[in-house]
Amino acid sequence: MTTEPAAQDVVRQTVPRGPRTPREPDDAGASLWRVAARRLRRNPGAIVGAVIVLLFVLVALLAPVLAPYGAGALPGRAEIRPTVIPGPSDAFPLGLDRYGADLLSQLIWGARASLLIGILSTVLGLLGGALLGLLAGAFGGWVDTVTMRLVDLMLSVPSLLLAVSVAAVIGQTPSAIIIAIGVVQVPIFARLLRGSMLAQRDQDYVLAASSLGLGRRTVVMSHILPNSLSPVIVQATLMLATAVIEAAALSFLGLGGGSPTSAEWGRMLTAAQNELEVAPRLAMWPGVCIAVTALGFTLFGEALREALDPKTRKR
């Protein structure tokens, strides 16, 4: 007596199996930043952004080595004529500007100025915003209400207008630009950290820590705050791109002080306004540097945000 195979065995024998897809690395047990680094390596946008940012930082740090001439030097001053601005040559690869400075050297030294302003202003905004966000998220109640109303008041003013107002009050110096951009970034970081802390405050591990008898200060500083910093760090990366653009805008408006020959991308755009018909390259090259640098920080920041967000993970 013979028995027929079960229906599922027949299906298993007749239905061909498709090719197996490679499995993603197992993220179980891995730290958040290790998983994020693994995802960043698989993101083309993150790689492009990281390369641009790395090149920008290297050019800024190695400006004394890479720049053919010093900052503010006028090696071609004798070649400038009222109606003639010499173009690219062997001695000056990108040509000269109206004052006789080497354009390539000015761009390289301008990268150092932009990096310094961007980092210092972002750190200033991050510290101020973190302080306000920490107060609002940790205490709540009337402290939260007063802090957030102050933040809402700052956000009600357009960022560029607020930066111009602060820089005009402080004075026309490079430090004024750093402070002005930092003040603009304070409310953004404050709201972000406060929201992140409020989301973490209701998690089970916070309840468990409180049940063990830990004080509010210990719970906030040792548990809630460290787990709330990831979105703030991502936002700081994105704000670096904004800081570079706003620094160029304030220098373009003449609020950064310094002489017209100072190496700063925004000031170079200001000096090139009257030379657009004669030498449009004087405005083109600083504009390209600003756009590419901001693009690099934006690409890397957006990729970092996706890598740290569990909702966007692709399995």
Secondary structure, DSSP 4 states (H G I P E B T S, - for coil): ---PPPHHHHHHHHSPPPPPPPPPPP-TT--HHHHHHHHHHT-HHHHHHHHHHHHHHHHHHTHHHH-SS-TT--TTGGG-BTTB-----SS-TT-B-TTS-BHHHHHHHHHHHHHHHHHHHHHHHHHHHHHHHHHHHHH-HHHHHHHHHHHHHHHTS-HHHHHHHHHHHH-SSHHHHHHHHHHHHHHHHHHHHHHHHHHHHTSHHHHHHHHTT--HHHHIIIIIHHHH-HHHHHHHHHHHHHHHHHHHHHHHTT-S-S-TTS--HHHHHHHTGGGTTT-THHHHHHHHHHHHHHHHHHHHHHHHHHHH-GGG---
